[in-house]
Amino acid sequence: MLFRSTHANDTLRRALRAAIAAHRPLVVQHLAASHGAAAIAAALSAGSARVIADALSMLPHADRVGVSRRLPRHLSTTK
Protein backbone atom coordinates (compact mmCIF):
# COMPACT_ATOMS: atom_id res chain seq x y z
CA MET A 1 0.00 0.00 0.00
CA LEU A 2 2.82 2.43 0.80
CA PHE A 3 4.38 1.99 -2.62
CA ARG A 4 1.08 2.53 -4.43
CA SER A 5 0.51 5.78 -2.53
CA THR A 6 4.05 6.98 -3.20
CA HIS A 7 3.71 6.15 -6.90
CA ALA A 8 0.43 8.07 -7.10
CA ASN A 9 2.03 11.06 -5.35
CA ASP A 10 5.00 10.98 -7.71
CA THR A 11 2.71 10.75 -10.72
CA LEU A 12 0.66 13.74 -9.56
CA ARG A 13 3.83 15.70 -8.81
CA ARG A 14 5.23 15.01 -12.30
CA ALA A 15 1.95 15.83 -14.05
CA LEU A 16 1.59 19.06 -12.09
CA ARG A 17 5.17 20.13 -12.79
CA ALA A 18 4.75 19.40 -16.52
CA ALA A 19 1.53 21.43 -16.65
CA ILE A 20 3.20 24.35 -14.86
CA ALA A 21 6.30 24.23 -17.08
CA ALA A 22 4.14 24.17 -20.22
CA HIS A 23 1.95 26.94 -18.76
CA ARG A 24 -1.25 24.90 -19.05
CA PRO A 25 -3.67 26.51 -16.56
CA LEU A 26 -6.58 24.28 -17.56
CA VAL A 27 -4.54 21.18 -16.79
CA VAL A 28 -3.46 22.61 -13.42
CA GLN A 29 -7.10 23.42 -12.66
CA HIS A 30 -8.22 19.93 -13.69
CA LEU A 31 -5.58 18.31 -11.49
CA ALA A 32 -6.68 20.48 -8.55
CA ALA A 33 -10.33 19.58 -9.12
CA SER A 34 -9.53 15.88 -9.46
CA HIS A 35 -7.12 15.48 -6.56
CA GLY A 36 -8.07 18.22 -4.13
CA ALA A 37 -6.24 21.06 -2.48
CA ALA A 38 -4.35 18.91 0.04
CA ALA A 39 -2.84 16.66 -2.65
CA ILE A 40 -1.88 19.63 -4.82
CA ALA A 41 -0.27 21.38 -1.85
CA ALA A 42 1.68 18.23 -1.01
CA ALA A 43 2.83 17.91 -4.62
CA LEU A 44 3.91 21.56 -4.71
CA SER A 45 5.63 21.57 -1.33
CA ALA A 46 8.84 20.07 -2.74
CA GLY A 47 9.01 22.74 -5.44
CA SER A 48 10.64 26.14 -5.48
CA ALA A 49 8.82 29.30 -4.52
CA ARG A 50 8.64 30.21 -8.21
CA VAL A 51 6.97 26.91 -9.16
CA ILE A 52 4.47 27.32 -6.33
CA ALA A 53 3.70 30.91 -7.34
CA ASP A 54 3.22 29.87 -10.98
CA ALA A 55 0.87 27.05 -9.99
CA LEU A 56 -1.16 29.25 -7.68
CA SER A 57 -1.46 31.93 -10.36
CA MET A 58 -3.08 29.37 -12.68
CA LEU A 59 -5.83 28.48 -10.21
CA PRO A 60 -9.13 30.28 -9.64
CA HIS A 61 -9.21 32.32 -6.44
CA ALA A 62 -11.07 29.76 -4.30
CA ASP A 63 -8.72 26.93 -5.32
CA ARG A 64 -5.69 29.19 -4.86
CA VAL A 65 -6.73 29.98 -1.30
CA GLY A 66 -7.46 26.31 -0.55
CA VAL A 67 -4.08 25.13 -1.79
CA SER A 68 -2.20 28.00 -0.18
CA ARG A 69 -3.74 27.27 3.22
CA ARG A 70 -2.46 23.70 3.02
CA LEU A 71 1.10 24.61 2.12
CA PRO A 72 3.66 24.72 4.92
CA ARG A 73 3.68 28.23 6.34
CA HIS A 74 7.14 29.09 5.01
CA LEU A 75 6.01 28.21 1.45
CA SER A 76 2.63 29.94 1.44
CA THR A 77 2.55 33.02 -0.79
CA THR A 78 -0.76 34.40 0.51
CA LYS A 79 -1.27 35.74 3.96
C-alpha positions in Angstrom: 0.0 0.0 0.0 2.8 2.4 0.8 4.4 2.0 -2.6 1.1 2.5 -4.4 0.5 5.8 -2.5 4.1 7.0 -3.2 3.7 6.1 -6.9 0.4 8.1 -7.1 2.0 11.1 -5.4 5.0 11.0 -7.7 2.7 10.8 -10.7 0.7 13.7 -9.6 3.8 15.7 -8.8 5.2 15.0 -12.3 1.9 15.8 -14.0 1.6 19.1 -12.1 5.2 20.1 -12.8 4.8 19.4 -16.5 1.5 21.4 -16.7 3.2 24.3 -14.9 6.3 24.2 -17.1 4.1 24.2 -20.2 2.0 26.9 -18.8 -1.2 24.9 -19.1 -3.7 26.5 -16.6 -6.6 24.3 -17.6 -4.5 21.2 -16.8 -3.5 22.6 -13.4 -7.1 23.4 -12.7 -8.2 19.9 -13.7 -5.6 18.3 -11.5 -6.7 20.5 -8.6 -10.3 19.6 -9.1 -9.5 15.9 -9.5 -7.1 15.5 -6.6 -8.1 18.2 -4.1 -6.2 21.1 -2.5 -4.4 18.9 0.0 -2.8 16.7 -2.6 -1.9 19.6 -4.8 -0.3 21.4 -1.9 1.7 18.2 -1.0 2.8 17.9 -4.6 3.9 21.6 -4.7 5.6 21.6 -1.3 8.8 20.1 -2.7 9.0 22.7 -5.4 10.6 26.1 -5.5 8.8 29.3 -4.5 8.6 30.2 -8.2 7.0 26.9 -9.2 4.5 27.3 -6.3 3.7 30.9 -7.3 3.2 29.9 -11.0 0.9 27.1 -10.0 -1.2 29.2 -7.7 -1.5 31.9 -10.4 -3.1 29.4 -12.7 -5.8 28.5 -10.2 -9.1 30.3 -9.6 -9.2 32.3 -6.4 -11.1 29.8 -4.3 -8.7 26.9 -5.3 -5.7 29.2 -4.9 -6.7 30.0 -1.3 -7.5 26.3 -0.5 -4.1 25.1 -1.8 -2.2 28.0 -0.2 -3.7 27.3 3.2 -2.5 23.7 3.0 1.1 24.6 2.1 3.7 24.7 4.9 3.7 28.2 6.3 7.1 29.1 5.0 6.0 28.2 1.5 2.6 29.9 1.4 2.5 33.0 -0.8 -0.8 34.4 0.5 -1.3 35.7 4.0 
